[in-house]
Amino acid sequence: MDANHLKSIALFADLHDHERERVAQWADEVEVEEGKHLADQGEFAYEFFVIEEGSAVVTKNGEHITDLGPGDFFGEIALLETDRRTATVTASSHMHLIVMHGRDFREMASEMPHVAERIRAAIQERTKG
């Protein structure tokens, strides 16, 4: 993945060039079609996703929770907190995603605590209430 491309992603935009290079080594870009299940509630988690283009719907226990779009990310709760997916995420359009496997995601969180802190703030926001 091209490290310069990460400048357009809010989560990585303020990283130094060498940090973006490191993230680029860990990340892959994938495209998925509408209807693809990206995460299934209750399943073990293996990836972290950042939406570059497209949209997804989040459901929990069959109920609509929210919609996600460019710049949003998901998959972090299970990788950092619970081991299992807390919700189902399904592509609601064609999507272009940045994907990081769990091991690489945890390494990024360890090496770049400022990114991890932003992600943990999102976890707190998503799990409160």
N, C-alpha and C positions, 0 to 999 in steps of 0.2 A: 504494500500500500504506500502511496506517496505521502510523505510527512507534510508537505505543504498543503495538501488537501485537507488536513485536519484543522487548519486555521479557520475554516468556515464552520466548524462544529463548536457550538458554545462551550461545551464541556472541556474542550482542549484548546480553545482559542488563545488563552493567555499563557500557555506553556512556552518555555524557552525552546529554541530550535532543537537543541539536543534532546529535550524531553519529548518533543513531538516525534523525533526520529525513533526514539525508544518505543513509544506507543505504536508507531507505524510497523515496527518489527513484530509486535504482539498481535496486531489486528489484521483482519481480513475484510474484504468487501464482498457482499453477496447480494443477489437479487432474488426476490421471491414474488410469487403471483398472489393475487387476491384469493383469500380463503385459506391460505397456509397457516397452520397452527405453529406459532413460534415458541410458545410456552404453554404447558398444560398444568392447571392447578393440581397440586399433590404429587407431581412427578419430580424426580431428582433434577437438579439444575447443573448444567454444564457450560452455559454461555451467558455473556453479557452483551446486550444489543444497544446500539445507538441508531436512531432513525435518521437517515440522510435525506431520503425522499419517500413520499407515500404516507400512508396512515394505517393505524391499527386500532382495534377495539379491545378494551380490557373488561373481562367479566370475572365475577367471583360468585361461586355457587349458582351459576347460571344467570346472575343479574348483572346488567351493564354498570360498570364503575366509572369509566372515563374513555375518552378517545385520545390517541397519541398521534403526533405528527413530527415533522422535521425538527431535529434538535432534542427531542425527547429520548430518554433511555429507559431500559427496563432489564430485569434479570438480576439486578444487584442484590435485592433482598435475600433471595435464596442462596446466592453465592457467599454473602457476608454474614447472614444471620440464621437462616433456618434449614438449609440444605435442600428443601423442597420448594417448588413454586407455590406462591401464595395466591396466584390468580392465573387465568388463561388469557393469552394475548394472541389475537388472530389478525392477520393482514386484511384490511378492509379495502385495499387497493394494491396495485403493483408497488413493490417497495425496493428501495436500495438501502442496505443496512451495513453498518460497521459492526463486526462481531469479534469478540474476544473470548477465548476459552477461559474457563474458571481459573486454572493455574496462572495464566498470564495476567488475568484481571487482578488476582490477589497480589501478584508481584508488582503490578502497577500501583495498587493501593499502598503497598509497603514502601516502594521507592519514591512515590509522589504523594506525600500525606495531604497536600493541599487539594489534590484531585479527590482523594479518598474522603476528605472532609466535606466537599461539595456533594459527593454521592451519599454520604451518611446523613447529611441534612435532608436530602430528598427522601431517604428511607424514613426518617422521623416524620416528615410531612405526610408521607403515604400511609404510615401505620398508626398515626394518632387518631383517637376517636374510636 
